[in-house]
Amino acid sequence: MMTTEEFKDLFEVEIVMVSKGEVNEETVLQELSNWDSMAYIALEAAFDEHFGFTLDTDELLGLKTFGDILEHIKKRT
């Protein structure tokens, strides 16, 4: 299973396409220039592929910070 640090790297490089180290737990997702509907889809695919779960629409829309994403990973793994 992927570690949270590995997931952070994947999130930065493949999902929101920013430089490594640019995202932290306090990062507000809406402030990332590439946080859009495609990022939601890529995030769901990453959850499914690397952790074996998905979020429902309300859970996805409730994500405000990168820390919120990490909390969902911690709860489900």
C-alpha positions as CSV (number, residue, x, y, z in Angstrom):
1,M,0.0,0.0,0.0
2,M,1.1,3.5,-0.8
3,T,2.4,5.7,2.1
4,T,0.9,9.2,2.7
5,E,4.2,10.7,1.6
6,E,4.1,8.7,-1.7
7,F,0.4,9.8,-2.1
8,K,1.4,13.4,-1.5
9,D,4.0,13.1,-4.3
10,L,1.4,11.5,-6.7
11,F,-1.2,14.2,-5.8
12,E,1.2,17.0,-6.5
13,V,2.7,15.7,-9.7
14,E,-0.1,13.7,-11.3
15,I,-3.4,15.1,-9.9
16,V,-2.9,18.9,-9.5
17,M,0.4,19.1,-11.5
18,V,2.4,21.4,-9.1
19,S,6.0,21.1,-8.0
20,K,6.9,18.6,-5.3
21,G,6.7,20.2,-1.9
22,E,4.1,22.8,-2.9
23,V,1.2,21.0,-1.1
24,N,0.9,20.6,2.7
25,E,-2.0,19.6,5.0
26,E,-3.2,23.2,5.1
27,T,-3.3,23.7,1.4
28,V,-6.7,24.9,0.3
29,L,-7.7,22.8,-2.7
30,Q,-9.7,25.5,-4.4
31,E,-6.6,27.7,-4.4
32,L,-4.7,25.2,-6.6
33,S,-4.9,26.3,-10.3
34,N,-5.5,22.7,-11.5
35,W,-8.1,21.7,-8.9
36,D,-11.1,21.1,-11.2
37,S,-13.5,18.3,-12.2
38,M,-10.6,16.3,-13.8
39,A,-8.7,16.5,-10.5
40,Y,-11.7,15.0,-8.7
41,I,-11.8,12.2,-11.2
42,A,-8.0,11.6,-10.9
43,L,-8.3,11.7,-7.1
44,E,-11.1,9.1,-7.1
45,A,-9.0,6.9,-9.4
46,A,-6.0,7.2,-7.1
47,F,-8.1,6.3,-4.0
48,D,-9.4,3.2,-5.8
49,E,-6.1,2.1,-7.3
50,H,-3.9,2.7,-4.3
51,F,-6.2,2.3,-1.3
52,G,-9.2,0.3,-2.5
53,F,-11.9,2.8,-1.7
54,T,-13.8,5.7,-3.3
55,L,-15.7,8.6,-1.9
56,D,-19.3,9.5,-2.7
57,T,-20.1,12.9,-4.2
58,D,-20.9,14.6,-0.9
59,E,-17.6,13.4,0.5
60,L,-15.6,14.6,-2.5
61,L,-17.3,18.0,-2.4
62,G,-16.6,18.3,1.3
63,L,-12.8,18.2,0.7
64,K,-11.5,21.6,1.5
65,T,-7.8,21.0,2.2
66,F,-5.2,18.4,1.4
67,G,-5.4,17.5,5.1
68,D,-9.0,16.5,4.5
69,I,-7.9,14.1,1.8
70,L,-5.3,12.6,4.2
71,E,-8.0,12.2,6.9
72,H,-10.1,10.1,4.5
73,I,-7.1,7.9,3.7
74,K,-6.4,7.4,7.4
75,K,-10.0,6.6,8.2
76,R,-10.3,4.0,5.4
77,T,-7.0,2.2,5.5
